[in-house]
């Protein structure tokens, strides 16, 4: 490919360090960018990436908002963001100032349902491409209508305390 620079989003600081190290071992010029770095180190890393000293910047959501990197052709979601809004902020780092850009999300069978939720919340229908050698070994679970997870099904601490007080009062 002819991508000069790539911004890769991961879920954790550890993943940022790990993926950057792996990319370096494979011959790419990569570094990590996350909240575990000092402010000075973050500023220096970002300046170096903007000056094209690094080909790949592997980052947490720290870089999803508030930074502008001109001429950034590609954003990769190595790990999916937690929320649909974070997805929009992440992919918004590419294609700035009227330029075109490419956003790639790596989705597995385990994360397919979450990716579909992001699409639904952002009213998107994004194309899928199967990469040879990375075929799914299991089908993604089909969401059961009306199944919103655990939230609302388990009594809160406050509810348990009120129930205990009521039981103690009637005993």
DSSP file (Angstrom, degrees, kcal/mol; ACC not computed):
  #  RESIDUE AA STRUCTURE BP1 BP2  ACC     N-H-->O    O-->H-N    N-H-->O    O-->H-N    TCO  KAPPA ALPHA  PHI   PSI    X-CA   Y-CA   Z-CA
    1    1 A X              0   0    0      0, 0.0     0, 0.0     0, 0.0     0, 0.0   0.000 360.0 360.0 360.0 169.4    0.0    0.0    0.0
    2    2 A X        +     0   0    0      0, 0.0     2,-0.5     0, 0.0     0, 0.0  -0.006 360.0 140.3-113.9  28.2    1.0    3.6   -0.3
    3    3 A X        -     0   0    0      1,-0.2     3,-0.1    70,-0.0    69,-0.0  -0.600  33.2-167.6 -74.0 123.2   -0.2    4.8    3.2
    4    4 A X  S    S+     0   0    0     -2,-0.5     2,-0.3     1,-0.3    -1,-0.2   0.895  72.8  11.7 -76.4 -40.9    2.4    7.2    4.6
    5    5 A X        -     0   0    0     66,-0.2    69,-0.8     2,-0.0     2,-0.4  -0.991  63.5-165.8-141.3 146.9    1.0    7.2    8.1
    6    6 A X  E     -ab  56  74A   0     49,-2.6    51,-2.4    -2,-0.3     2,-0.6  -0.998  10.9-150.7-135.0 135.1   -1.6    5.0    9.9
    7    7 A X  E     -ab  57  75A   0     67,-2.1    69,-3.0    -2,-0.4     2,-0.5  -0.934  17.3-165.4-104.3 121.4   -3.3    5.7   13.2
    8    8 A X  E     -ab  58  76A   0     49,-2.8    51,-3.3    -2,-0.6     2,-0.4  -0.935   5.1-152.4-113.2 123.1   -4.2    2.4   15.0
    9    9 A X  E     +ab  59  77A   0     67,-3.3    70,-1.7    -2,-0.5    69,-1.5  -0.808  17.8 174.5 -97.6 133.1   -6.7    2.4   17.9
   10   10 A X        -     0   0    0     49,-2.7    51,-0.2    -2,-0.4     6,-0.0  -0.802  36.5-118.3-127.6 171.4   -6.5   -0.2   20.7
   11   11 A X  S    S+     0   0    0     -2,-0.3     2,-0.3    49,-0.1    50,-0.2   0.801  86.0  29.1 -83.9 -30.6   -8.4   -0.6   24.0
   12   12 A X  S  > S-     0   0    0      1,-0.1     4,-2.0    48,-0.1     5,-0.1  -0.859  72.1-117.1-134.1 162.5   -5.6   -0.4   26.5
   13   13 A X  H  > S+     0   0    0     -2,-0.3     4,-2.2     2,-0.2     5,-0.2   0.901 117.4  54.1 -61.5 -41.7   -2.2    1.2   27.2
   14   14 A X  H  > S+     0   0    0      1,-0.2     4,-2.8     2,-0.2    -1,-0.2   0.917 107.6  49.7 -59.8 -43.7   -0.7   -2.3   27.4
   15   15 A X  H  > S+     0   0    0      2,-0.2     4,-3.1     1,-0.2     5,-0.3   0.883 107.7  54.7 -63.9 -37.7   -2.1   -3.2   23.9
   16   16 A X  H  X S+     0   0    0     -4,-2.0     4,-2.0     2,-0.2    -1,-0.2   0.935 112.6  42.6 -60.4 -46.2   -0.7    0.1   22.5
   17   17 A X  H  X S+     0   0    0     -4,-2.2     4,-2.2     2,-0.2    -2,-0.2   0.927 116.9  47.9 -64.3 -45.5    2.8   -0.9   23.7
   18   18 A X  H  X S+     0   0    0     -4,-2.8     4,-2.2     2,-0.2    -2,-0.2   0.929 113.9  44.4 -63.8 -48.9    2.4   -4.5   22.6
   19   19 A X  H  X S+     0   0    0     -4,-3.1     4,-2.5     2,-0.2     5,-0.2   0.906 113.1  51.4 -66.8 -41.4    1.1   -3.8   19.1
   20   20 A X  H  X S+     0   0    0     -4,-2.0     4,-2.2    -5,-0.3    10,-0.2   0.922 111.0  48.5 -60.6 -43.4    3.7   -1.0   18.5
   21   21 A X  H  X S+     0   0    0     -4,-2.2     4,-2.2     1,-0.2    -2,-0.2   0.903 111.4  50.2 -63.1 -41.1    6.5   -3.4   19.5
   22   22 A X  H  X S+     0   0    0     -4,-2.2     4,-1.4     2,-0.2    -2,-0.2   0.909 110.0  49.6 -63.8 -42.7    5.1   -6.1   17.2
   23   23 A X  H  <>S+     0   0    0     -4,-2.5     5,-2.6     1,-0.2    -1,-0.2   0.893 109.7  51.7 -64.2 -39.3    4.9   -3.8   14.3
   24   24 A X  H ><5S+     0   0    0     -4,-2.2     3,-1.8     1,-0.2    -1,-0.2   0.905 106.7  53.3 -62.8 -41.4    8.5   -2.6   14.9
   25   25 A X  H 3<5S+     0   0    0     -4,-2.2    -1,-0.2     1,-0.3    -2,-0.2   0.811 106.4  54.5 -62.3 -28.7    9.6   -6.3   14.9
   26   26 A X  T 3<5S-     0   0    0     -4,-1.4    -1,-0.3    -5,-0.1    -2,-0.2   0.305 128.4 -97.8 -89.6   9.6    7.9   -6.7   11.5
   27   27 A X  T < 5S+     0   0    0     -3,-1.8     2,-0.3     1,-0.3    -3,-0.2   0.519  82.1 126.7  93.2   5.4    9.9   -3.8   10.1
   28   28 A X      < -     0   0    0     -5,-2.6     2,-1.0    -6,-0.1    -1,-0.3  -0.699  64.6-120.0 -94.2 151.0    7.4   -0.9   10.5
   29   29 A X        +     0   0    0     -2,-0.3    27,-2.3     2,-0.0    26,-2.0  -0.777  54.0 156.4 -89.5 100.1    8.3    2.3   12.2
   30   30 A X  E     +c   56   0A   0     -2,-1.0     2,-0.3   -10,-0.2    27,-0.2  -0.921  21.2 177.7-131.6 150.7    5.7    2.4   15.0
   31   31 A X  E     -c   57   0A   0     25,-1.9    27,-2.9    -2,-0.3     2,-0.3  -0.957  26.5-114.5-144.5 163.9    5.3    3.9   18.4
   32   32 A X  E     -c   58   0A   0     -2,-0.3     2,-0.3    25,-0.2    27,-0.2  -0.678  19.1-168.5-102.0 156.9    2.6    4.0   21.1
   33   33 A X  E     +c   59   0A   0     25,-2.1    27,-1.3    -2,-0.3     2,-0.3  -0.926  29.4 128.2-146.3 113.3    0.7    7.0   22.4
   34   34 A X    >   -     0   0    0     -2,-0.3     3,-1.6    25,-0.2     8,-0.0  -0.953  68.3 -87.2-159.7 173.8   -1.4    6.8   25.6
   35   35 A X  T 3  S+     0   0    0     -2,-0.3     7,-0.1     1,-0.3     4,-0.1   0.588 112.1  72.7 -68.1 -12.4   -2.2    8.3   28.9
   36   36 A X  T 3  S+     0   0    0      2,-0.1    -1,-0.3     0, 0.0     2,-0.2   0.618  83.5  85.4 -77.8 -11.9    0.5    6.4   30.7
   37   37 A X  S <  S-     0   0    0     -3,-1.6    -4,-0.0     1,-0.1     0, 0.0  -0.579  91.2-103.3 -85.0 152.0    3.1    8.7   29.0
   38   38 A X     >  -     0   0    0     -2,-0.2     4,-2.6     1,-0.1     5,-0.2  -0.289  33.8-107.6 -66.7 160.9    4.1   12.0   30.5
   39   39 A X  H  > S+     0   0    0      1,-0.2     4,-2.6     2,-0.2     5,-0.2   0.909 122.1  50.9 -57.2 -42.8    2.6   15.1   28.9
   40   40 A X  H  > S+     0   0    0      1,-0.2     4,-2.4     2,-0.2    -1,-0.2   0.907 110.4  48.1 -62.0 -42.7    6.0   16.0   27.5
   41   41 A X  H  > S+     0   0    0      2,-0.2     4,-2.6     1,-0.2    -1,-0.2   0.886 111.5  50.9 -65.8 -38.9    6.4   12.5   26.0
   42   42 A X  H  X S+     0   0    0     -4,-2.6     4,-2.5     2,-0.2     5,-0.2   0.935 111.5  47.1 -63.7 -45.6    2.9   12.6   24.5
   43   43 A X  H  X S+     0   0    0     -4,-2.6     4,-2.5     1,-0.2    -2,-0.2   0.917 114.1  47.7 -62.4 -43.2    3.6   16.0   22.9
   44   44 A X  H  X S+     0   0    0     -4,-2.4     4,-2.6     2,-0.2    -2,-0.2   0.925 112.4  48.7 -63.9 -45.1    6.9   14.8   21.5
   45   45 A X  H  X S+     0   0    0     -4,-2.6     4,-2.2     1,-0.2    -2,-0.2   0.918 112.9  47.6 -61.5 -44.6    5.4   11.6   20.1
   46   46 A X  H  X S+     0   0    0     -4,-2.5     4,-2.6     2,-0.2    -1,-0.2   0.912 112.1  49.5 -64.8 -42.8    2.6   13.4   18.5
   47   47 A X  H  X S+     0   0    0     -4,-2.5     4,-2.1     1,-0.2    -2,-0.2   0.909 111.0  50.4 -61.4 -42.2    4.9   16.0   16.9
   48   48 A X  H  <>S+     0   0    0     -4,-2.6     5,-3.1     2,-0.2     6,-0.6   0.882 111.0  48.7 -64.6 -38.1    7.2   13.2   15.6
   49   49 A X  H ><5S+     0   0    0     -4,-2.2     3,-1.5     3,-0.2    -2,-0.2   0.921 111.3  49.4 -67.2 -43.2    4.2   11.5   14.1
   50   50 A X  H 3<5S+     0   0    0     -4,-2.6    -2,-0.2     1,-0.3    -1,-0.2   0.858 109.2  52.8 -62.5 -34.8    3.0   14.7   12.5
   51   51 A X  T 3<5S-     0   0    0     -4,-2.1    -1,-0.3    -5,-0.2    -2,-0.2   0.345 118.8-115.1 -82.7   6.5    6.5   15.2   11.1
   52   52 A X  T < 5S+     0   0    0     -3,-1.5    -3,-0.2     2,-0.1    -2,-0.1   0.778  78.1 129.9  66.0  31.1    6.4   11.7    9.6
   53   53 A X  S   <S+     0   0    0     -5,-3.1     2,-0.4    -6,-0.1    -4,-0.2   0.681  72.7  46.8 -82.3 -18.3    9.1   10.3   11.8
   54   54 A X        -     0   0    0     -6,-0.6   -24,-0.2    -5,-0.2    -2,-0.1  -0.964  64.2-161.2-121.3 139.9    6.8    7.4   12.6
   55   55 A X  S    S+     0   0    0    -26,-2.0   -49,-2.6    -2,-0.4     2,-0.4   0.809  82.5  33.8 -83.4 -33.6    4.7    5.4   10.1
   56   56 A X  E     -ac   6  30A   0    -27,-2.3   -25,-1.9   -51,-0.2     2,-0.6  -0.984  60.5-165.9-131.3 130.0    2.3    4.0   12.6
   57   57 A X  E     -ac   7  31A   0    -51,-2.4   -49,-2.8    -2,-0.4     2,-0.6  -0.966  11.4-160.4-113.0 115.4    0.9    5.6   15.8
   58   58 A X  E     +ac   8  32A   0    -27,-2.9   -25,-2.1    -2,-0.6     2,-0.3  -0.864  27.4 164.6 -99.2 119.0   -0.7    3.0   18.1
   59   59 A X  E     -ac   9  33A   0    -51,-3.3   -49,-2.7    -2,-0.6   -25,-0.2  -0.878  38.1-127.9-137.7 160.3   -3.0    4.7   20.5
   60   60 A X    >   -     0   0    0    -27,-1.3     3,-1.5    -2,-0.3   -49,-0.1  -0.220  64.2 -72.6 -86.8-171.3   -5.8    4.5   23.0
   61   61 A X  G >> S+     0   0    0      1,-0.3     3,-1.7   -50,-0.2     4,-0.5   0.513 114.8  95.2 -66.7  -1.8   -8.9    6.7   22.8
   62   62 A X  G 34 S+     0   0    0      1,-0.3     3,-0.4   -29,-0.2    -1,-0.3   0.857  88.6  43.8 -53.4 -36.1   -6.6    9.5   24.0
   63   63 A X  G <4 S+     0   0    0     -3,-1.5    -1,-0.3   -30,-0.2     4,-0.2   0.366  91.1  87.5 -92.7   4.8   -6.1   10.4   20.3
   64   64 A X  T <4 S+     0   0    0     -3,-1.7     2,-0.4    -4,-0.1    -1,-0.2   0.775  93.0  34.0 -76.1 -25.0   -9.8   10.1   19.3
   65   65 A X  S  < S+     0   0    0     -4,-0.5    -1,-0.1    -3,-0.4     3,-0.1  -0.961 112.2  13.4-132.4 146.7  -10.7   13.7   20.2
   66   66 A X  S    S+     0   0    0     -2,-0.4     2,-0.4     1,-0.2    -1,-0.1   0.439  91.5 100.5  79.8   0.7   -9.0   17.0   20.1
   67   67 A X        -     0   0    0     -4,-0.2     2,-0.5     2,-0.0    -1,-0.2  -0.949  52.9-155.5-120.4 145.7   -6.0   16.4   18.0
   68   68 A X        -     0   0    0     -2,-0.4     2,-0.6    -3,-0.1    25,-0.1  -0.969   9.8-178.1-121.0 120.2   -5.6   17.2   14.3
   69   69 A X    >   -     0   0    0     -2,-0.5     3,-0.5    24,-0.3    27,-0.2  -0.949  22.4-140.2-119.0 109.2   -3.2   15.3   12.2
   70   70 A X  T 3  S+     0   0    0     -2,-0.6     3,-0.1     1,-0.2    27,-0.1  -0.307  78.5  14.6 -68.1 150.8   -3.1   16.6    8.6
   71   71 A X  T 3  S+     0   0    0      1,-0.2     2,-0.8    25,-0.2    -1,-0.2   0.899  75.6 158.5  53.7  49.4   -2.9   14.1    5.7
   72   72 A X    <   -     0   0    0     -3,-0.5    23,-1.0    21,-0.2    -1,-0.2  -0.881  15.8-178.1-102.7 103.4   -3.8   11.0    7.7
   73   73 A X        +     0   0    0     -2,-0.8    29,-2.6   -68,-0.4     2,-0.4   0.769  59.3  35.1 -76.9 -24.8   -5.0    8.5    5.1
   74   74 A X  E     -bd   6 102A   0    -69,-0.8   -67,-2.1    27,-0.2     2,-0.4  -0.988  49.1-174.2-140.9 136.6   -5.9    5.6    7.3
   75   75 A X  E     -bd   7 103A   0     27,-2.4    29,-2.9    -2,-0.4     2,-0.5  -0.995  15.7-162.6-121.3 133.0   -7.4    4.9   10.8
   76   76 A X  E     -bd   8 104A   0    -69,-3.0   -67,-3.3    -2,-0.4     2,-1.2  -0.969  13.9-152.0-119.1 126.8   -7.5    1.3   12.0
   77   77 A X  E     +bd   9 105A   0     27,-3.6    29,-2.6    -2,-0.5   -67,-0.1  -0.781  21.5 171.1 -92.1  90.3   -9.7    0.1   14.9
   78   78 A X  S    S+     0   0    0    -69,-1.5     2,-0.4    -2,-1.2   -68,-0.2   0.921  80.5  25.5 -64.8 -44.4   -7.6   -2.8   16.0
   79   79 A X  S    S-     0   0    0    -70,-1.7    -1,-0.2    -3,-0.2     2,-0.1  -0.955  99.2-114.2-113.8 140.0   -9.9   -3.0   19.0
   80   80 A X        -     0   0    0     -2,-0.4    -2,-0.0    26,-0.2     2,-0.0  -0.411  34.2-108.8 -69.7 148.7  -13.5   -1.7   18.7
   81   81 A X        -     0   0    0      2,-0.1    -1,-0.1     1,-0.1    37,-0.1  -0.329  21.8-119.6 -71.6 162.2  -14.4    1.4   20.8
   82   82 A X  S    S+     0   0    0    -71,-0.1     2,-0.3    -2,-0.0    -1,-0.1   0.856  92.1  35.1 -70.6 -34.9  -16.7    1.0   23.7
   83   83 A X  S  > S-     0   0    0      1,-0.1     4,-1.5    35,-0.0    -2,-0.1  -0.830  75.5-123.5-124.5 159.6  -19.3    3.4   22.3
   84   84 A X  H  > S+     0   0    0     -2,-0.3     4,-1.8     1,-0.2     5,-0.1   0.854 114.0  55.6 -64.9 -35.7  -20.7    4.4   19.0
   85   85 A X  H  > S+     0   0    0      1,-0.2     4,-2.2     2,-0.2    -1,-0.2   0.907 105.2  51.8 -64.2 -41.1  -19.8    8.0   19.7
   86   86 A X  H  > S+     0   0    0      1,-0.2     4,-2.6     2,-0.2    -1,-0.2   0.862 105.5  57.0 -62.7 -34.7  -16.2    7.0   20.2
   87   87 A X  H  X S+     0   0    0     -4,-1.5     4,-2.6     2,-0.2     5,-0.3   0.938 107.2  47.6 -59.8 -46.7  -16.3    5.2   16.9
   88   88 A X  H  X S+     0   0    0     -4,-1.8     4,-1.4     1,-0.2    -2,-0.2   0.906 112.6  48.7 -62.5 -42.6  -17.3    8.4   15.1
   89   89 A X  H  < S+     0   0    0     -4,-2.2     4,-0.2     2,-0.2    -1,-0.2   0.899 111.8  50.0 -65.7 -39.6  -14.5   10.4   16.9
   90   90 A X  H >< S+     0   0    0     -4,-2.6     3,-1.8     1,-0.2     4,-0.2   0.967 113.5  42.7 -62.4 -53.4  -11.9    7.7   16.0
   91   91 A X  H >< S+     0   0    0     -4,-2.6     3,-1.3     1,-0.3    -1,-0.2   0.724 101.3  72.7 -70.5 -17.7  -12.7    7.5   12.3
   92   92 A X  T 3< S+     0   0    0     -4,-1.4    -1,-0.3    -5,-0.3    -2,-0.2   0.557  78.7  77.0 -70.6  -7.0  -13.0   11.3   12.2
   93   93 A X  T <  S+     0   0    0     -3,-1.8     3,-0.3    -4,-0.2   -24,-0.3   0.719  91.8  61.0 -74.7 -20.0   -9.2   11.5   12.6
   94   94 A X  S <  S+     0   0    0     -3,-1.3     7,-0.2    -4,-0.2   -21,-0.2  -0.700  96.3  31.3-104.7 159.6   -8.9   10.6    8.9
   95   95 A X  S    S+     0   0    0    -23,-1.0     3,-0.5     5,-0.5     6,-0.2   0.871  80.6 168.1  67.0  37.5  -10.2   12.5    5.9
   96   96 A X    >   +     0   0    0     -3,-0.3     3,-2.1   -27,-0.2   -25,-0.2  -0.420  53.4  18.6 -82.1 158.5   -9.8   15.9    7.5
   97   97 A X  T 3  S-     0   0    0      1,-0.3    -1,-0.2    -2,-0.1     3,-0.1   0.850 137.9 -50.9  52.4  43.1  -10.1   19.3    5.7
   98   98 A X  T 3  S+     0   0    0     -3,-0.5    -1,-0.3     1,-0.3    -2,-0.1   0.426 105.3 131.2  80.9  -2.6  -11.9   17.8    2.7
   99   99 A X    <   -     0   0    0     -3,-2.1    -1,-0.3     1,-0.1     2,-0.2  -0.467  59.4-114.8 -78.7 154.9   -9.4   15.0    2.1
  100  100 A X        -     0   0    0     -2,-0.1    -5,-0.5    -3,-0.1     2,-0.3  -0.588  37.9-179.5 -86.0 155.7  -10.6   11.4    1.7
  101  101 A X        -     0   0    0     -7,-0.2     2,-0.4    -2,-0.2   -27,-0.2  -0.968  22.5-129.1-151.1 164.3   -9.7    8.8    4.2
  102  102 A X  E     -d   74   0A   0    -29,-2.6   -27,-2.4    -2,-0.3     2,-0.5  -0.967  13.0-164.7-122.3 131.7  -10.1    5.2    5.0
  103  103 A X  E     -d   75   0A   0     -2,-0.4     2,-0.4   -29,-0.2   -27,-0.2  -0.975   8.7-172.2-116.7 126.6  -11.3    3.7    8.3
  104  104 A X  E     -d   76   0A   0    -29,-2.9   -27,-3.6    -2,-0.5     2,-0.5  -0.968   4.5-166.5-120.1 130.2  -10.8    0.0    8.9
  105  105 A X  E     -d   77   0A   0     -2,-0.4     2,-0.7   -29,-0.2   -27,-0.2  -0.973  16.4-140.6-117.3 127.1  -12.2   -1.9   11.8
  106  106 A X        -     0   0    0    -29,-2.6     2,-0.5    -2,-0.5   -26,-0.2  -0.774  28.3-176.7 -86.5 116.3  -11.0   -5.4   12.7
  107  107 A X        -     0   0    0     -2,-0.7     2,-0.2   -28,-0.1   -28,-0.0  -0.958   7.0-171.6-122.7 128.0  -14.0   -7.4   13.7
  108  108 A X     >  -     0   0    0     -2,-0.5     4,-1.2     1,-0.1     3,-0.5  -0.533  44.7 -96.0-105.8 176.2  -14.0  -11.0   14.9
  109  109 A X  T  4 S+     0   0    0      1,-0.2     4,-0.4     2,-0.2    32,-0.4   0.868 126.8  53.9 -59.0 -35.4  -16.9  -13.4   15.6
  110  110 A X  T  4 S+     0   0    0      1,-0.2    -1,-0.2     2,-0.1     4,-0.2   0.787 116.2  36.2 -70.5 -27.5  -16.7  -12.3   19.2
  111  111 A X  T  > S+     0   0    0     -3,-0.5     4,-2.3     1,-0.1    -1,-0.2   0.428  88.7  95.5-107.0   0.1  -17.0   -8.6   18.4
  112  112 A X  H  X S+     0   0    0     -4,-1.2     4,-2.5    -3,-0.3     5,-0.2   0.903  84.1  51.5 -58.7 -44.0  -19.4   -8.8   15.5
  113  113 A X  H  > S+     0   0    0     -4,-0.4     4,-1.7     1,-0.2    -1,-0.2   0.896 110.9  48.5 -62.4 -39.7  -22.5   -8.2   17.7
  114  114 A X  H  > S+     0   0    0     -4,-0.2     4,-2.1     2,-0.2    -1,-0.2   0.894 110.5  51.1 -66.3 -39.9  -20.9   -5.1   19.2
  115  115 A X  H  X S+     0   0    0     -4,-2.3     4,-2.4     1,-0.2    -2,-0.2   0.900 108.2  52.1 -64.6 -40.0  -19.9   -3.8   15.7
  116  116 A X  H  X S+     0   0    0     -4,-2.5     4,-2.5     1,-0.2    -1,-0.2   0.874 107.9  52.7 -62.8 -36.1  -23.5   -4.3   14.6
  117  117 A X  H  X S+     0   0    0     -4,-1.7     4,-2.8     2,-0.2    -2,-0.2   0.910 107.8  50.4 -65.3 -42.1  -24.6   -2.2   17.6
  118  118 A X  H  X S+     0   0    0     -4,-2.1     4,-1.8     2,-0.2    -2,-0.2   0.932 111.7  48.8 -59.4 -45.7  -22.3    0.6   16.6
  119  119 A X  H  <>S+     0   0    0     -4,-2.4     5,-3.0     1,-0.2     4,-0.4   0.927 112.2  48.4 -59.1 -45.8  -23.7    0.5   13.1
  120  120 A X  H ><5S+     0   0    0     -4,-2.5     3,-1.0     1,-0.2    -2,-0.2   0.930 111.8  47.9 -62.2 -46.8  -27.3    0.6   14.4
  121  121 A X  H 3<5S+     0   0    0     -4,-2.8    -1,-0.2     1,-0.3    -2,-0.2   0.790 118.6  40.5 -67.8 -27.2  -26.6    3.5   16.8
  122  122 A X  T 3<5S-     0   0    0     -4,-1.8    -1,-0.3    -5,-0.2    -2,-0.2   0.327 110.6-120.4-101.1   6.7  -24.9    5.5   14.1
  123  123 A X  T < 5 +     0   0    0     -3,-1.0     2,-0.3    -4,-0.4    -3,-0.2   0.930  65.4 142.2  54.0  50.8  -27.4    4.5   11.4
  124  124 A X      < -     0   0    0     -5,-3.0     2,-0.3    -8,-0.1    -1,-0.2  -0.826  44.3-164.5-118.5 155.8  -24.6    2.9    9.3
  125  125 A X        -     0   0    0     -2,-0.3     2,-0.2    -5,-0.0    -9,-0.0  -0.769  24.6-169.0-137.6  91.8  -24.4   -0.2    7.1
  126  126 A X        -     0   0    0     -2,-0.3     2,-0.0     1,-0.1    -7,-0.0  -0.577  22.7-110.6 -90.7 143.1  -20.7   -0.7    6.6
  127  127 A X        -     0   0    0     -2,-0.2     2,-0.3     1,-0.0    -1,-0.1  -0.359  28.4-143.0 -69.4 150.0  -19.2   -3.2    4.1
  128  128 A X        -     0   0    0     -2,-0.0     2,-0.4     2,-0.0    -1,-0.0  -0.866  13.0-169.8-111.8 147.0  -17.4   -6.3    5.3
  129  129 A X        -     0   0    0     -2,-0.3     2,-0.5     2,-0.0    -2,-0.0  -0.981  16.4-140.4-137.8 126.2  -14.4   -7.9    3.8
  130  130 A X        -     0   0    0     -2,-0.4     2,-0.5     6,-0.0     5,-0.1  -0.742  17.6-142.4 -85.6 125.9  -13.0  -11.3    4.8
  131  131 A X    >   -     0   0    0     -2,-0.5     3,-2.3     3,-0.2    -2,-0.0  -0.778  25.0-110.8 -91.7 127.0   -9.2  -11.4    5.0
  132  132 A X  T 3  S+     0   0    0     -2,-0.5    -1,-0.1     1,-0.3     0, 0.0  -0.298 104.2  24.8 -58.3 133.1   -7.7  -14.6    3.8
  133  133 A X  T 3  S+     0   0    0     -3,-0.0    -1,-0.3    -2,-0.0    -2,-0.0   0.293 109.5  77.3  94.2  -9.1   -6.2  -16.6    6.6
  134  134 A X    <   +     0   0    0     -3,-2.3    -3,-0.2     2,-0.0    -2,-0.1  -0.125  61.9 155.4-122.9  35.6   -8.4  -14.9    9.2
  135  135 A X        -     0   0    0      1,-0.1     2,-0.2    -5,-0.1    -3,-0.0  -0.306  49.9-103.0 -65.2 147.1  -11.6  -16.8    8.6
  136  136 A X        -     0   0    0      1,-0.1    -1,-0.1   -28,-0.1     3,-0.1  -0.465  23.4-162.7 -70.4 138.7  -14.0  -17.0   11.5
  137  137 A X  S    S+     0   0    0      1,-0.2     2,-0.3    -2,-0.2    -1,-0.1   0.515  77.1  29.8 -99.3  -7.5  -14.1  -20.3   13.3
  138  138 A X  S    S-     0   0    0      3,-0.0     2,-0.2     0, 0.0    -1,-0.2  -0.992  85.7-109.0-147.3 150.9  -17.4  -19.7   14.9
  139  139 A X        -     0   0    0     -2,-0.3     2,-0.1     1,-0.1     3,-0.1  -0.523  40.0-104.9 -79.2 146.9  -20.5  -17.7   14.0
  140  140 A X        -     0   0    0     -2,-0.2   -30,-0.1     1,-0.1     2,-0.1  -0.433  42.9-101.7 -67.8 144.2  -21.3  -14.5   15.8
  141  141 A X        -     0   0    0    -32,-0.4     2,-0.5    -2,-0.1    -1,-0.1  -0.423  31.2-124.9 -67.7 139.5  -24.2  -14.9   18.3
  142  142 A X        -     0   0    0     -2,-0.1     2,-0.1    -3,-0.1    -1,-0.1  -0.758  29.3-115.9 -86.4 128.1  -27.5  -13.5   17.1
  143  143 A X        -     0   0    0     -2,-0.5     2,-0.5     1,-0.1    -1,-0.1  -0.398  23.3-128.2 -65.8 136.4  -28.9  -11.0   19.5
  144  144 A X    >   -     0   0    0      3,-0.1     3,-2.2    -2,-0.1    -1,-0.1  -0.753  31.3-109.0 -85.0 125.7  -32.1  -12.0   21.1
  145  145 A X  T 3  S+     0   0    0     -2,-0.5     3,-0.1     1,-0.3    -1,-0.1  -0.280 102.1  14.5 -56.5 135.2  -34.8   -9.3   20.7
  146  146 A X  T 3  S+     0   0    0      1,-0.2     2,-1.1     2,-0.0    -1,-0.3   0.396  89.9 126.7  82.6  -4.0  -35.5   -7.6   24.0
  147  147 A X    <   +     0   0    0     -3,-2.2    -1,-0.2     1,-0.2    -3,-0.1  -0.746  27.5 170.3 -90.0  99.1  -32.4   -9.0   25.7
  148  148 A X        -     0   0    0     -2,-1.1     3,-0.4     1,-0.3     2,-0.2   0.243  44.5-115.1 -93.7  13.4  -30.7   -5.9   27.1
  149  149 A X        -     0   0    0      1,-0.2    -1,-0.3     3,-0.1     4,-0.0  -0.558  57.6 -37.8  90.3-156.4  -28.2   -7.7   29.1
  150  150 A X  S >> S+     0   0    0     -2,-0.2     3,-2.6    -3,-0.1     4,-0.9   0.821  99.8 107.2 -79.8 -33.7  -27.8   -7.7   32.9
  151  151 A X  T 34 S+     0   0    0     -3,-0.4    -3,-0.1     1,-0.3     0, 0.0  -0.196  89.7  13.9 -53.7 130.6  -28.7   -4.1   33.5
  152  152 A X  T 34 S+     0   0    0      2,-0.3    -1,-0.3     1,-0.0    -2,-0.1   0.313 113.5  78.4  88.3  -8.2  -32.1   -3.8   35.0
  153  153 A X  T <4 S+     0   0    0     -3,-2.6     2,-0.4     1,-0.1    -2,-0.2   0.680  83.3  62.4-103.3 -23.6  -32.4   -7.4   35.9
  154  154 A X  S  < S-     0   0    0     -4,-0.9    -2,-0.3     1,-0.0    -1,-0.1  -0.871  91.5-111.5-105.8 135.2  -30.3   -7.5   39.0
  155  155 A X        -     0   0    0     -2,-0.4    -2,-0.1     1,-0.1    -1,-0.0  -0.391  33.7-122.1 -66.5 140.8  -31.3   -5.5   42.1
  156  156 A X     >  -     0   0    0      1,-0.1     4,-2.5    -2,-0.1     5,-0.2  -0.227  26.9-102.6 -73.4 169.9  -29.0   -2.6   42.9
  157  157 A X  H  > S+     0   0    0      1,-0.2     4,-2.4     2,-0.2     5,-0.2   0.904 125.3  52.7 -59.9 -41.2  -27.3   -2.2   46.2
  158  158 A X  H  > S+     0   0    0      1,-0.2     4,-2.5     2,-0.2    -1,-0.2   0.925 109.2  48.8 -60.6 -45.5  -29.9    0.4   47.2
  159  159 A X  H  > S+     0   0    0      1,-0.2     4,-2.4     2,-0.2    -2,-0.2   0.897 111.1  50.2 -62.0 -40.9  -32.7   -2.0   46.3
  160  160 A X  H  X S+     0   0    0     -4,-2.5     4,-2.4     2,-0.2    -1,-0.2   0.904 111.1  48.6 -64.8 -40.8  -31.1   -4.8   48.3
  161  161 A X  H  X S+     0   0    0     -4,-2.4     4,-2.5     2,-0.2    -2,-0.2   0.908 112.0  48.9 -65.6 -41.3  -30.7   -2.6   51.4
  162  162 A X  H  X S+     0   0    0     -4,-2.5     4,-2.5     2,-0.2    -2,-0.2   0.911 112.2  48.6 -64.1 -41.6  -34.3   -1.4   51.1
  163  163 A X  H  X S+     0   0    0     -4,-2.4     4,-2.6     2,-0.2    -2,-0.2   0.898 112.1  49.0 -64.6 -40.5  -35.5   -5.0   50.9
  164  164 A X  H  X S+     0   0    0     -4,-2.4     4,-2.3     2,-0.2    -2,-0.2   0.902 112.4  48.0 -65.7 -40.7  -33.4   -6.0   53.9
  165  165 A X  H  X S+     0   0    0     -4,-2.5     4,-2.1     2,-0.2    -2,-0.2   0.900 112.7  48.6 -66.2 -40.4  -34.7   -3.1   55.9
  166  166 A X  H  X S+     0   0    0     -4,-2.5     4,-1.7     2,-0.2    -2,-0.2   0.914 112.5  48.3 -65.2 -42.8  -38.3   -3.9   54.9
  167  167 A X  H  X S+     0   0    0     -4,-2.6     4,-0.7     1,-0.2    -2,-0.2   0.884 112.5  48.5 -64.9 -38.8  -37.7   -7.6   55.8
  168  168 A X  H  < S+     0   0    0     -4,-2.3     3,-0.3     1,-0.2    -1,-0.2   0.855 110.6  52.1 -69.3 -34.6  -36.2   -6.6   59.2
  169  169 A X  H  < S+     0   0    0     -4,-2.1    -2,-0.2     1,-0.2    -1,-0.2   0.812 112.0  44.7 -71.9 -30.4  -39.1   -4.3   59.9
  170  170 A X  H  <        0   0    0     -4,-1.7    -1,-0.2     1,-0.2    -2,-0.2   0.535 360.0 360.0 -90.2  -6.8  -41.7   -6.9   59.2
  171  171 A X     <        0   0    0     -4,-0.7    -1,-0.2    -3,-0.3    -2,-0.2   0.465 360.0 360.0 -87.1 360.0  -39.9   -9.6   61.2
